[in-house]
Amino acid sequence: MSERQAPFYCPYCGDEDLEPLPADVAGGGTGAGAAWRCRACLRAFRLKFVGLGTIAGTERGAVR
């Protein structure tokens, strides 16, 4: 098992200047769902993988 991949870009402004929020800051922490801060737009965000699946009513390999 490997470590989770860090985000490369801010989902709001697209900048690459990201840093993890420290554990002592509200919303920060480590592990699954750790928060990140963009130094360019000053937004904090958290990324979460929801899972794998299909949209109801679609079949694998169906042409859209």
N, CA, C and O atoms as a CHARMM CRD file, in Angstrom:
* protein
*
  256
    1    1 MET  N      0.84800  -1.17300   0.00000 PROA 1      0.00000
    2    1 MET  CA     0.00000   0.00000   0.00000 PROA 1      0.00000
    3    1 MET  C      0.89300   1.23600   0.00000 PROA 1      0.00000
    4    1 MET  O      1.93500   1.25400   0.65600 PROA 1      0.00000
    5    2 SER  N      0.49500   2.24200  -0.71700 PROA 2      0.00000
    6    2 SER  CA     1.30100   3.45600  -0.79300 PROA 2      0.00000
    7    2 SER  C      0.57200   4.62300  -0.13800 PROA 2      0.00000
    8    2 SER  O     -0.62000   4.54400   0.16200 PROA 2      0.00000
    9    3 GLU  N      1.30600   5.69300   0.07400 PROA 3      0.00000
   10    3 GLU  CA     0.71700   6.90900   0.64100 PROA 3      0.00000
   11    3 GLU  C     -0.26700   7.50200  -0.35500 PROA 3      0.00000
   12    3 GLU  O     -0.17100   7.25500  -1.55700 PROA 3      0.00000
   13    4 ARG  N     -1.19800   8.27100   0.14200 PROA 4      0.00000
   14    4 ARG  CA    -2.13800   8.96200  -0.74600 PROA 4      0.00000
   15    4 ARG  C     -1.40000  10.05800  -1.49800 PROA 4      0.00000
   16    4 ARG  O     -0.47400  10.67600  -0.97200 PROA 4      0.00000
   17    5 GLN  N     -1.81600  10.28400  -2.71300 PROA 5      0.00000
   18    5 GLN  CA    -1.18600  11.29200  -3.55700 PROA 5      0.00000
   19    5 GLN  C     -1.63400  12.68600  -3.14300 PROA 5      0.00000
   20    5 GLN  O     -2.81500  12.91100  -2.87900 PROA 5      0.00000
   21    6 ALA  N     -0.71300  13.59900  -3.08700 PROA 6      0.00000
   22    6 ALA  CA    -1.02800  14.99400  -2.76500 PROA 6      0.00000
   23    6 ALA  C     -1.61200  15.67700  -3.99800 PROA 6      0.00000
   24    6 ALA  O     -1.24800  15.32600  -5.12100 PROA 6      0.00000
   25    7 PRO  N     -2.51200  16.64700  -3.81200 PROA 7      0.00000
   26    7 PRO  CA    -3.05400  17.37300  -4.96700 PROA 7      0.00000
   27    7 PRO  C     -1.96800  18.21100  -5.63500 PROA 7      0.00000
   28    7 PRO  O     -1.07000  18.71800  -4.96300 PROA 7      0.00000
   29    8 PHE  N     -2.04900  18.35500  -6.94500 PROA 8      0.00000
   30    8 PHE  CA    -1.08200  19.14600  -7.70100 PROA 8      0.00000
   31    8 PHE  C     -1.56300  20.57000  -7.95300 PROA 8      0.00000
   32    8 PHE  O     -0.75100  21.48500  -8.08600 PROA 8      0.00000
   33    9 TYR  N     -2.87900  20.76100  -8.01900 PROA 9      0.00000
   34    9 TYR  CA    -3.45600  22.06000  -8.36300 PROA 9      0.00000
   35    9 TYR  C     -4.58000  22.40400  -7.40000 PROA 9      0.00000
   36    9 TYR  O     -5.25000  21.51800  -6.86900 PROA 9      0.00000
   37   10 CYS  N     -4.77800  23.68500  -7.18200 PROA 10     0.00000
   38   10 CYS  CA    -5.91500  24.16600  -6.39900 PROA 10     0.00000
   39   10 CYS  C     -7.18300  23.96000  -7.23300 PROA 10     0.00000
   40   10 CYS  O     -7.20900  24.34900  -8.40100 PROA 10     0.00000
   41   11 PRO  N     -8.23400  23.36000  -6.66600 PROA 11     0.00000
   42   11 PRO  CA    -9.46000  23.16200  -7.44000 PROA 11     0.00000
   43   11 PRO  C    -10.21900  24.46100  -7.71400 PROA 11     0.00000
   44   11 PRO  O    -11.15600  24.46200  -8.51400 PROA 11     0.00000
   45   12 TYR  N     -9.83900  25.55800  -7.07300 PROA 12     0.00000
   46   12 TYR  CA   -10.52800  26.83400  -7.25300 PROA 12     0.00000
   47   12 TYR  C     -9.82800  27.74400  -8.25900 PROA 12     0.00000
   48   12 TYR  O    -10.47100  28.29200  -9.15400 PROA 12     0.00000
   49   13 CYS  N     -8.50700  27.90900  -8.11500 PROA 13     0.00000
   50   13 CYS  CA    -7.80300  28.85500  -8.99300 PROA 13     0.00000
   51   13 CYS  C     -6.80200  28.17600  -9.93000 PROA 13     0.00000
   52   13 CYS  O     -6.32000  28.80800 -10.86900 PROA 13     0.00000
   53   14 GLY  N     -6.48200  26.90100  -9.69400 PROA 14     0.00000
   54   14 GLY  CA    -5.56400  26.17800 -10.56100 PROA 14     0.00000
   55   14 GLY  C     -4.09200  26.38000 -10.24500 PROA 14     0.00000
   56   14 GLY  O     -3.23600  25.82300 -10.93200 PROA 14     0.00000
   57   15 ASP  N     -3.77800  27.16400  -9.22100 PROA 15     0.00000
   58   15 ASP  CA    -2.38800  27.41400  -8.87000 PROA 15     0.00000
   59   15 ASP  C     -1.76200  26.16400  -8.24600 PROA 15     0.00000
   60   15 ASP  O     -2.46800  25.30400  -7.72000 PROA 15     0.00000
   61   16 GLU  N     -0.44300  26.07300  -8.30900 PROA 16     0.00000
   62   16 GLU  CA     0.27900  24.91400  -7.79400 PROA 16     0.00000
   63   16 GLU  C      0.90000  25.15400  -6.42300 PROA 16     0.00000
   64   16 GLU  O      1.56000  24.26100  -5.89100 PROA 16     0.00000
   65   17 ASP  N      0.71000  26.31800  -5.84400 PROA 17     0.00000
   66   17 ASP  CA     1.34000  26.66600  -4.56800 PROA 17     0.00000
   67   17 ASP  C      0.46600  26.19200  -3.40400 PROA 17     0.00000
   68   17 ASP  O     -0.24400  26.98600  -2.78700 PROA 17     0.00000
   69   18 LEU  N      0.52700  24.89000  -3.11400 PROA 18     0.00000
   70   18 LEU  CA    -0.30400  24.27700  -2.08000 PROA 18     0.00000
   71   18 LEU  C      0.54400  23.81800  -0.90700 PROA 18     0.00000
   72   18 LEU  O      1.71800  23.48000  -1.06200 PROA 18     0.00000
   73   19 GLU  N     -0.07300  23.81100   0.27300 PROA 19     0.00000
   74   19 GLU  CA     0.58100  23.27200   1.46200 PROA 19     0.00000
   75   19 GLU  C     -0.47800  22.60500   2.33200 PROA 19     0.00000
   76   19 GLU  O     -1.62200  23.05600   2.36200 PROA 19     0.00000
   77   20 PRO  N     -0.11000  21.52900   3.04500 PROA 20     0.00000
   78   20 PRO  CA    -1.08400  20.90100   3.93800 PROA 20     0.00000
   79   20 PRO  C     -1.37400  21.81100   5.12200 PROA 20     0.00000
   80   20 PRO  O     -0.48100  22.49800   5.61800 PROA 20     0.00000
   81   21 LEU  N     -2.62700  21.81500   5.57500 PROA 21     0.00000
   82   21 LEU  CA    -2.97300  22.58400   6.77000 PROA 21     0.00000
   83   21 LEU  C     -2.40200  21.86100   7.98300 PROA 21     0.00000
   84   21 LEU  O     -2.54800  20.64400   8.09200 PROA 21     0.00000
   85   22 PRO  N     -1.76000  22.57400   8.88800 PROA 22     0.00000
   86   22 PRO  CA    -1.21700  21.93400  10.09100 PROA 22     0.00000
   87   22 PRO  C     -2.33000  21.35100  10.96200 PROA 22     0.00000
   88   22 PRO  O     -3.46900  21.81800  10.91700 PROA 22     0.00000
   89   23 ALA  N     -2.00100  20.34100  11.74600 PROA 23     0.00000
   90   23 ALA  CA    -2.98100  19.67600  12.60300 PROA 23     0.00000
   91   23 ALA  C     -3.56300  20.61600  13.65100 PROA 23     0.00000
   92   23 ALA  O     -4.69400  20.41200  14.09200 PROA 23     0.00000
   93   24 ASP  N     -2.81400  21.64800  14.06200 PROA 24     0.00000
   94   24 ASP  CA    -3.30600  22.55400  15.10400 PROA 24     0.00000
   95   24 ASP  C     -4.23900  23.64000  14.56900 PROA 24     0.00000
   96   24 ASP  O     -4.78000  24.42000  15.35300 PROA 24     0.00000
   97   25 VAL  N     -4.43900  23.70700  13.24700 PROA 25     0.00000
   98   25 VAL  CA    -5.35700  24.67300  12.63600 PROA 25     0.00000
   99   25 VAL  C     -6.71200  23.99100  12.46800 PROA 25     0.00000
  100   25 VAL  O     -6.77100  22.81800  12.10000 PROA 25     0.00000
  101   26 ALA  N     -7.79700  24.71200  12.73400 PROA 26     0.00000
  102   26 ALA  CA    -9.13400  24.14100  12.58100 PROA 26     0.00000
  103   26 ALA  C     -9.31900  23.58500  11.17600 PROA 26     0.00000
  104   26 ALA  O     -9.08600  24.28700  10.19200 PROA 26     0.00000
  105   27 GLY  N     -9.73600  22.33700  11.08000 PROA 27     0.00000
  106   27 GLY  CA    -9.94500  21.70400   9.78000 PROA 27     0.00000
  107   27 GLY  C     -8.71000  21.01700   9.23900 PROA 27     0.00000
  108   27 GLY  O     -8.80200  20.27500   8.26100 PROA 27     0.00000
  109   28 GLY  N     -7.55700  21.24300   9.84800 PROA 28     0.00000
  110   28 GLY  CA    -6.32200  20.62900   9.38200 PROA 28     0.00000
  111   28 GLY  C     -6.19300  19.21300   9.90100 PROA 28     0.00000
  112   28 GLY  O     -7.15600  18.63700  10.40600 PROA 28     0.00000
  113   29 GLY  N     -5.02800  18.66700   9.77800 PROA 29     0.00000
  114   29 GLY  CA    -4.78100  17.32700  10.27800 PROA 29     0.00000
  115   29 GLY  C     -4.04600  16.49500   9.26100 PROA 29     0.00000
  116   29 GLY  O     -3.65700  16.97600   8.19700 PROA 29     0.00000
  117   30 THR  N     -3.86500  15.25200   9.60100 PROA 30     0.00000
  118   30 THR  CA    -3.16900  14.32700   8.71900 PROA 30     0.00000
  119   30 THR  C     -4.05500  13.12700   8.46400 PROA 30     0.00000
  120   30 THR  O     -5.10600  12.96800   9.08500 PROA 30     0.00000
  121   31 GLY  N     -3.62500  12.29300   7.55300 PROA 31     0.00000
  122   31 GLY  CA    -4.37300  11.08300   7.26100 PROA 31     0.00000
  123   31 GLY  C     -5.44900  11.30900   6.21500 PROA 31     0.00000
  124   31 GLY  O     -5.41100  12.27300   5.45100 PROA 31     0.00000
  125   32 ALA  N     -6.41100  10.39500   6.20100 PROA 32     0.00000
  126   32 ALA  CA    -7.47900  10.45400   5.20600 PROA 32     0.00000
  127   32 ALA  C     -8.27900  11.73900   5.35300 PROA 32     0.00000
  128   32 ALA  O     -8.76400  12.05100   6.44100 PROA 32     0.00000
  129   33 GLY  N     -8.41600  12.46700   4.28600 PROA 33     0.00000
  130   33 GLY  CA    -9.20100  13.68600   4.30400 PROA 33     0.00000
  131   33 GLY  C     -8.48900  14.88700   4.87300 PROA 33     0.00000
  132   33 GLY  O     -9.13800  15.84400   5.29500 PROA 33     0.00000
  133   34 ALA  N     -7.15600  14.86300   4.89700 PROA 34     0.00000
  134   34 ALA  CA    -6.41100  16.02100   5.40200 PROA 34     0.00000
  135   34 ALA  C     -6.69200  17.23300   4.51900 PROA 34     0.00000
  136   34 ALA  O     -6.92700  17.10000   3.31800 PROA 34     0.00000
  137   35 ALA  N     -6.66400  18.39600   5.12100 PROA 35     0.00000
  138   35 ALA  CA    -6.98800  19.62700   4.39400 PROA 35     0.00000
  139   35 ALA  C     -5.72800  20.25900   3.81100 PROA 35     0.00000
  140   35 ALA  O     -4.62300  20.05300   4.31300 PROA 35     0.00000
  141   36 TRP  N     -5.91600  21.03000   2.74300 PROA 36     0.00000
  142   36 TRP  CA    -4.84000  21.72500   2.05000 PROA 36     0.00000
  143   36 TRP  C     -5.17300  23.20000   1.95500 PROA 36     0.00000
  144   36 TRP  O     -6.34400  23.57800   1.97200 PROA 36     0.00000
  145   37 ARG  N     -4.14900  24.03800   1.85500 PROA 37     0.00000
  146   37 ARG  CA    -4.32900  25.48500   1.70800 PROA 37     0.00000
  147   37 ARG  C     -3.60000  25.93600   0.44800 PROA 37     0.00000
  148   37 ARG  O     -2.46000  25.54500   0.20100 PROA 37     0.00000
  149   38 CYS  N     -4.28100  26.77100  -0.34900 PROA 38     0.00000
  150   38 CYS  CA    -3.67900  27.37100  -1.53500 PROA 38     0.00000
  151   38 CYS  C     -3.14100  28.73700  -1.12900 PROA 38     0.00000
  152   38 CYS  O     -3.88900  29.58200  -0.63700 PROA 38     0.00000
  153   39 ARG  N     -1.86700  28.95000  -1.33300 PROA 39     0.00000
  154   39 ARG  CA    -1.26500  30.24000  -0.96900 PROA 39     0.00000
  155   39 ARG  C     -1.63200  31.34300  -1.95400 PROA 39     0.00000
  156   39 ARG  O     -1.53200  32.52300  -1.61800 PROA 39     0.00000
  157   40 ALA  N     -2.05100  30.98400  -3.15400 PROA 40     0.00000
  158   40 ALA  CA    -2.38400  31.99100  -4.16500 PROA 40     0.00000
  159   40 ALA  C     -3.75400  32.62500  -3.90700 PROA 40     0.00000
  160   40 ALA  O     -3.88200  33.84900  -3.93200 PROA 40     0.00000
  161   41 CYS  N     -4.77200  31.80400  -3.66200 PROA 41     0.00000
  162   41 CYS  CA    -6.12600  32.34500  -3.47100 PROA 41     0.00000
  163   41 CYS  C     -6.57800  32.29100  -2.01200 PROA 41     0.00000
  164   41 CYS  O     -7.68300  32.72400  -1.68500 PROA 41     0.00000
  165   42 LEU  N     -5.72000  31.75700  -1.13700 PROA 42     0.00000
  166   42 LEU  CA    -5.96600  31.69600   0.30900 PROA 42     0.00000
  167   42 LEU  C     -7.16500  30.83600   0.69100 PROA 42     0.00000
  168   42 LEU  O     -7.73000  31.01700   1.77000 PROA 42     0.00000
  169   43 ARG  N     -7.56100  29.90900  -0.17100 PROA 43     0.00000
  170   43 ARG  CA    -8.66100  29.00100   0.15600 PROA 43     0.00000
  171   43 ARG  C     -8.10400  27.71400   0.75500 PROA 43     0.00000
  172   43 ARG  O     -7.01400  27.26600   0.40100 PROA 43     0.00000
  173   44 ALA  N     -8.86500  27.13800   1.65400 PROA 44     0.00000
  174   44 ALA  CA    -8.53700  25.82900   2.21100 PROA 44     0.00000
  175   44 ALA  C     -9.55900  24.83700   1.67400 PROA 44     0.00000
  176   44 ALA  O    -10.73200  25.17300   1.51600 PROA 44     0.00000
  177   45 PHE  N     -9.11800  23.62500   1.39600 PROA 45     0.00000
  178   45 PHE  CA   -10.02100  22.62000   0.84500 PROA 45     0.00000
  179   45 PHE  C     -9.59000  21.24000   1.29900 PROA 45     0.00000
  180   45 PHE  O     -8.45900  21.03500   1.73700 PROA 45     0.00000
  181   46 ARG  N    -10.51000  20.30300   1.18600 PROA 46     0.00000
  182   46 ARG  CA   -10.27400  18.91200   1.55200 PROA 46     0.00000
  183   46 ARG  C    -10.71800  18.05000   0.37400 PROA 46     0.00000
  184   46 ARG  O    -11.78700  18.27800  -0.19300 PROA 46     0.00000
  185   47 LEU  N     -9.91800  17.07600   0.00900 PROA 47     0.00000
  186   47 LEU  CA   -10.25300  16.16800  -1.07600 PROA 47     0.00000
  187   47 LEU  C    -10.64200  14.82400  -0.48800 PROA 47     0.00000
  188   47 LEU  O    -10.01100  14.34200   0.45300 PROA 47     0.00000
  189   48 LYS  N    -11.68200  14.22300  -1.04500 PROA 48     0.00000
  190   48 LYS  CA   -12.14300  12.93100  -0.54500 PROA 48     0.00000
  191   48 LYS  C    -12.53400  12.05200  -1.72300 PROA 48     0.00000
  192   48 LYS  O    -13.30100  12.46400  -2.59300 PROA 48     0.00000
  193   49 PHE  N    -12.00500  10.85400  -1.73900 PROA 49     0.00000
  194   49 PHE  CA   -12.37100   9.87900  -2.75800 PROA 49     0.00000
  195   49 PHE  C    -13.67800   9.22300  -2.32500 PROA 49     0.00000
  196   49 PHE  O    -13.75100   8.65300  -1.23700 PROA 49     0.00000
  197   50 VAL  N    -14.69800   9.29700  -3.15400 PROA 50     0.00000
  198   50 VAL  CA   -16.01000   8.77200  -2.79600 PROA 50     0.00000
  199   50 VAL  C    -16.11100   7.28400  -3.10200 PROA 50     0.00000
  200   50 VAL  O    -16.67900   6.53900  -2.30500 PROA 50     0.00000
  201   51 GLY  N    -15.58000   6.83300  -4.22600 PROA 51     0.00000
  202   51 GLY  CA   -15.62200   5.41800  -4.56200 PROA 51     0.00000
  203   51 GLY  C    -15.75100   5.20900  -6.05300 PROA 51     0.00000
  204   51 GLY  O    -15.80700   6.15900  -6.83300 PROA 51     0.00000
  205   52 LEU  N    -15.79700   3.95800  -6.42900 PROA 52     0.00000
  206   52 LEU  CA   -15.96600   3.58100  -7.82500 PROA 52     0.00000
  207   52 LEU  C    -17.40000   3.14000  -8.04700 PROA 52     0.00000
  208   52 LEU  O    -18.03200   2.58800  -7.14600 PROA 52     0.00000
  209   53 GLY  N    -17.90000   3.37500  -9.21000 PROA 53     0.00000
  210   53 GLY  CA   -19.25900   2.95100  -9.50700 PROA 53     0.00000
  211   53 GLY  C    -19.71800   3.50600 -10.83200 PROA 53     0.00000
  212   53 GLY  O    -18.99300   4.22800 -11.51600 PROA 53     0.00000
  213   54 THR  N    -20.92400   3.15500 -11.17500 PROA 54     0.00000
  214   54 THR  CA   -21.51000   3.64300 -12.41200 PROA 54     0.00000
  215   54 THR  C    -22.72900   4.48200 -12.08300 PROA 54     0.00000
  216   54 THR  O    -23.30400   4.38000 -10.99900 PROA 54     0.00000
  217   55 ILE  N    -23.10200   5.29500 -13.01700 PROA 55     0.00000
  218   55 ILE  CA   -24.31100   6.08800 -12.87000 PROA 55     0.00000
  219   55 ILE  C    -25.49700   5.16400 -13.12200 PROA 55     0.00000
  220   55 ILE  O    -25.46300   4.35600 -14.05000 PROA 55     0.00000
  221   56 ALA  N    -26.52900   5.26900 -12.32000 PROA 56     0.00000
  222   56 ALA  CA   -27.70600   4.41100 -12.46700 PROA 56     0.00000
  223   56 ALA  C    -28.25600   4.50100 -13.88600 PROA 56     0.00000
  224   56 ALA  O    -28.42300   5.59100 -14.43300 PROA 56     0.00000
  225   57 GLY  N    -28.53400   3.34700 -14.47100 PROA 57     0.00000
  226   57 GLY  CA   -29.12000   3.31900 -15.80300 PROA 57     0.00000
  227   57 GLY  C    -28.10700   3.25200 -16.92800 PROA 57     0.00000
  228   57 GLY  O    -28.50200   3.19800 -18.09200 PROA 57     0.00000
  229   58 THR  N    -26.81700   3.25400 -16.63000 PROA 58     0.00000
  230   58 THR  CA   -25.81800   3.14700 -17.68900 PROA 58     0.00000
  231   58 THR  C    -25.19100   1.76600 -17.65300 PROA 58     0.00000
  232   58 THR  O    -25.12000   1.12900 -16.60200 PROA 58     0.00000
  233   59 GLU  N    -24.74600   1.31900 -18.79200 PROA 59     0.00000
  234   59 GLU  CA   -24.08600   0.02800 -18.89000 PROA 59     0.00000
  235   59 GLU  C    -22.63700   0.23000 -19.27000 PROA 59     0.00000
  236   59 GLU  O    -22.28400   1.21200 -19.92400 PROA 59     0.00000
  237   60 ARG  N    -21.81000  -0.69600 -18.86000 PROA 60     0.00000
  238   60 ARG  CA   -20.38900  -0.61900 -19.18500 PROA 60     0.00000
  239   60 ARG  C    -20.21100  -0.72100 -20.69200 PROA 60     0.00000
  240   60 ARG  O    -20.76400  -1.60800 -21.34100 PROA 60     0.00000
  241   61 GLY  N    -19.43500   0.19500 -21.22900 PROA 61     0.00000
  242   61 GLY  CA   -19.14700   0.18100 -22.65400 PROA 61     0.00000
  243   61 GLY  C    -20.20100   0.85800 -23.51300 PROA 61     0.00000
  244   61 GLY  O    -20.07800   0.88200 -24.73800 PROA 61     0.00000
  245   62 ALA  N    -21.22000   1.40200 -22.89800 PROA 62     0.00000
  246   62 ALA  CA   -22.26600   2.07400 -23.67500 PROA 62     0.00000
  247   62 ALA  C    -21.71900   3.35600 -24.28800 PROA 62     0.00000
  248   62 ALA  O    -20.94500   4.07300 -23.65300 PROA 62     0.00000
  249   63 VAL  N    -22.11400   3.63700 -25.50200 PROA 63     0.00000
  250   63 VAL  CA   -21.68300   4.84800 -26.18900 PROA 63     0.00000
  251   63 VAL  C    -22.57500   5.99400 -25.74600 PROA 63     0.00000
  252   63 VAL  O    -23.79800   5.86000 -25.70200 PROA 63     0.00000
  253   64 ARG  N    -21.96400   7.10900 -25.42100 PROA 64     0.00000
  254   64 ARG  CA   -22.74600   8.28000 -24.98900 PROA 64     0.00000
  255   64 ARG  C    -22.73700   9.32300 -26.04900 PROA 64     0.00000
  256   64 ARG  O    -23.33800  10.38400 -25.87600 PROA 64     0.00000
